[in-house]
Amino acid sequence: MQDATDHELDARLEADTIALLELPLSRLLLMNDRRWPWLILVPRRAGAVELFDLSEEDRHELDREACRVAEGLKRLTGAEKMNIATLGNSVRQLHLHVVARRTGDPNWPRPVWGYGEREPYSPAEAEALRARLLESLS
């Protein structure tokens, strides 16, 4: 596996997200869709498509980061359920979705993927959420 310095973010992830934070292994991104509190972890490992493309150490680190992020997002949102998933059908680069869900949210209880039209955050909304999220992670 190549080093993180060789890593580039997939163009679609770049276009659909807002950068929040660099974790030890992953970039933490906010999906730019205000219908759901939706974070994405992207391990900085070139060529990683599947979980098994990561070293065992990196898989454990990704798990730690996902749990930390999901716990912080749950505290922040009061979500009833945290959906954590890797799909990669549209974006092959390994990335992990962390989505806060609650009864009555758009498309509940069905998946968030492919539902309706994206509703981007305003710059002020995104910055406020970023600040609150970073506080919940500390």
N, C-alpha and C positions, 0 to 999 in steps of 0.2 A: 504494500500500500504506500502511496506517495505521501509526502509530508503536506501539512496544511498550507505551506507557502505556495504550493502549486494549485491551490483550489480556487475555482471561480464559481460564482453563483449562477445557476441556470437563468436564462433570460426571462422566462415566464415568472419564476419566483421573484426575480428582481422587479418586474413590472407590477406584480400583484400584491407586494408586501411593503412594509415599512420596517427598516432596520431598527432594532431596539437595543441589543446588547451582545457582546462577545462573551460566551461562556468558555470554560476550559477546552471543550471539544467543538462546540457548535456555535453557529450564529443563531441568535434568537430573533425571529421576525414576527411581526404582527400582520395577519392577513388584512388587507385593506377592504374590509367588509363589515360595517357596523352592525349588521344583523345578528352577529354572534361574536362573543369574545373568543378569538381564534388565533392561536400562536403556532409557529412552525419552528422546529429545531432542524438545522442543516449542519450535519457534521462536516468539518473542514478537512475532508479527505478526498483528494482527486480520484475520480473513477468509481467512487462508491455508489452502487445502485441498490443493492440488497443489504440487509443487516449482516449477513454472513460475509460481506465484503470488508467489514471492519474487523480489526483484531479483537481478540477476546477482551483485552483491556479497554479498547474503545467502546465495545458493546456495553460493558459495565458502566463506563462513564456516561454514555448516552442514556442509559436507564436512570442513573442518578440525576442527570440533568432533567429528564422528562418528569420524574417524580417531583423534583424541586419546583419546576415550572407549573405543573398541574396543581400542586398544593397551593402555591401562591395565587394562581388564577382562581382556584375554588374559593380561597379566603376573600379575594377581591370581589368576586361576583356573587358568591352565595349559591353557585350552581348546584343543581341536584345530582348531576352526572357529568363526569369528565370523560369525553371520548378521546382516546389516544390511538392513532392509527398511522400505518404507512401504506400508501397505495401505489403511487408511481405510475399510474396508467397514462397520465398526460405529461408529467414531468418525471423523467427517469432518474434524475439525481436523487440520491437518498435524502429523504426529509421525513420528519415525524410531525404529524398534526396533533395539536392539543386544543380541543374545542370544549368550551363550557356550555352545557345544555341545561335547559329547564323546561318544565311543562308549559306549553303555550308559546314557546319561541317559534320563529318562522320554521315551518315544515316539521314541527314536533309531531311524532317521535321519529320521523324518517330522517335520513342522512342530510347533511348540509351540502354535500357535493352536487353541483348541477341544478340547484333549486333557484329559480327566479333570477333576477338581475342583481348584481353586486351593488351595494350601497356604500360608496367610499366614505371614509372619515373626513371631516374637515381638518385642516392642519391643527386647529386649536383642540379638537376632540382627540386627535391622535396623540398630541403632546400631553394632554391631561391624562389619558389612559396610560401612556408610557411612564409618566412620573408615578402614578399610583401603582402600576405593576412593579416597577423597580423597587418601590418602597415595600411592597408585599413580598418580594423575593429576598429582602435583606433580613 
